[in-house]
Amino acid sequence: MNYLSTRGDPTPRKFCEILLEGLAPDGGLYLPERYPQVDADMLARWRTLAYHELAFEILSLYIDDIPAEDLRALCAKTYTEEVFGSADITPLRELEDGVYLEGLSNGPTLAFKDMAMQLLGNLFEYELGRRGEQLNILGATSGDTGSAAEYAMKGKKGVRVFMTSPDGRMSPFQQAQMFSLQDANIHNIAIAGVFDDCQDIVKAVSNDLAFKREYRIGTVNSINWARLLAQVVYYFKGWIEATGPQGGEVSFTVPSGNFGNVCAGHVARMMGLPIRKLVVATNENDVLDEFFRTGVYRVRGAADTHETSSPSMDISKASNFERFVFDLLGRDGARTKALFQDALAREGQFDLSTDPVFADAAGRFGFRSGRSTHADRLATIRDTDERFAVLIDTHTADGLKVAREHVEPGVPMVVLETALPIKFAATIVEALGREPDRPARFDGIESLPKRVVRLPADAEQVKRYIAEHCAA
Ligand SMILES: *Cc1c(COP(=O)(O)O)cnc(C)c1O
């Protein structure tokens, strides 16, 4: 299997070549040259597999430059009951008739990003070890990504993490999760500024090609193909559990920000998994809902990007969306480039409303969308608690609210649970007047010693810090 770029660069690349990379050299995103197909026999055989075995079956269709026994071992080491809290890994529970929650947030940092990041940590360690190389991961986080990356990379050989975050702006729980890590290869850098300042610093450092090369700077952001591929697995698992042995179609609703999670659903559907609809749920930052309703993709400015109570979906543009549009346009790299490079730079938007392909988004590709607000979130959290005694987080609440608008009789609707409520306790208190339960292993983490340096919003000082801490 080779990988190509959504902007037309046809250079064939193998999985391990793109594993440690972000964007393709032409600025596009990597995708496999074709989607391997599954059939009814394969799906029937996969029904009885443990999660890590299922992961191996799916990953091995895309990865032919890691020996099968090594890949099998990496999957087995990643998806364990010990790390994900249950033998099921992604337990499915029925909420009301035909509506299910698939729990993706039982990993170390209580958000679905662990599902991919835990595998990425093991893949990085494996590949860097094979090459005899080191990698310094530089990132910016407003919460979930940074902690998932740190818990995946801590103690891993050959990898250091330098994670910037806006000083004092994460929830106390999220701060404590990251800053309480004492591993020598994890560096928390609290920046005097907002999340955008952190992102600007990461960009500035990455644009200094000499520095980037000398210090082997890499990233683990959501455009990484390996992360997306790891997420494909739980769509298969959700489908298996929501259908009986007779099979049939299932729809998924996905709380969405950068379109990474739901793009994995798109990949699963392109492989032939019987997914009826993929419902994109957004919060007030409704870039994606707007596109699926109107055909207009309009990137928001800073002033139009709202801080909401489902903060992990507060995006101004959806960084993985280009992957879907490439498929929507019949894999026309030149046209994808014209939209994402030229039109977005020139006008901040593009419009496919009058293009015949737009109908395919809902038709051939099965996409639907909806939007949820703070009031919807509170109402959904309250209602789910009262009627089912199930506590859901704010992002999952956005998903559930939108899912109900798209349920069809006879088709199970699986809502992906993307975080546990304890991560967003303030909104739970607002909805219910009480604190959410806290898994015992997090008792008192706010009072653990913190390992963090504070720096001004200045790329040069961040570079100096990295240089000083790479020497050892
Ligand atoms: C990252 C995140 C999302 C959004 O996922 P995308 O892949 O960016 O669409 C939704 N919910 C939670 C809790 C997250 O951490």
The ligand as an SDF file (V2000), in Angstrom:
LIG
                    3D

 15 15  0  0  0  0  0  0  0  0999 V2000
  -10.7410   16.2820   19.8780 C   0  0  0  0  0  0  0  0  0  0  0  0
  -12.1160   16.1290   20.4200 C   0  0  0  0  0  0  0  0  0  0  0  0
  -13.2580   16.2180   19.5940 C   0  0  0  0  0  0  0  0  0  0  0  0
  -13.1750   16.5570   18.1250 C   0  0  0  0  0  0  0  0  0  0  0  0
  -12.5930   15.5410   17.3620 O   0  0  0  0  0  0  0  0  0  0  0  0
  -12.0980   15.8240   15.8740 P   0  0  0  0  0  0  0  0  0  0  0  0
  -11.3330   14.6220   15.4850 O   0  0  0  0  0  0  0  0  0  0  0  0
  -11.2190   17.0520   15.9680 O   0  0  0  0  0  0  0  0  0  0  0  0
  -13.2800   16.0830   15.0300 O   0  0  0  0  0  0  0  0  0  0  0  0
  -14.5060   15.9950   20.1480 C   0  0  0  0  0  0  0  0  0  0  0  0
  -14.6470   15.7300   21.4680 N   0  0  0  0  0  0  0  0  0  0  0  0
  -13.5810   15.6460   22.2960 C   0  0  0  0  0  0  0  0  0  0  0  0
  -13.8090   15.3780   23.7340 C   0  0  0  0  0  0  0  0  0  0  0  0
  -12.2800   15.8330   21.8160 C   0  0  0  0  0  0  0  0  0  0  0  0
  -11.2150   15.7630   22.6410 O   0  0  0  0  0  0  0  0  0  0  0  0
  1  2  1  0
  2  3  1  0
  2 14  2  0
  3  4  1  0
  3 10  2  0
  4  5  1  0
  5  6  1  0
  6  7  2  0
  6  8  1  0
  6  9  1  0
 10 11  1  0
 11 12  2  0
 12 13  1  0
 12 14  1  0
 14 15  1  0
M  END
$$$$
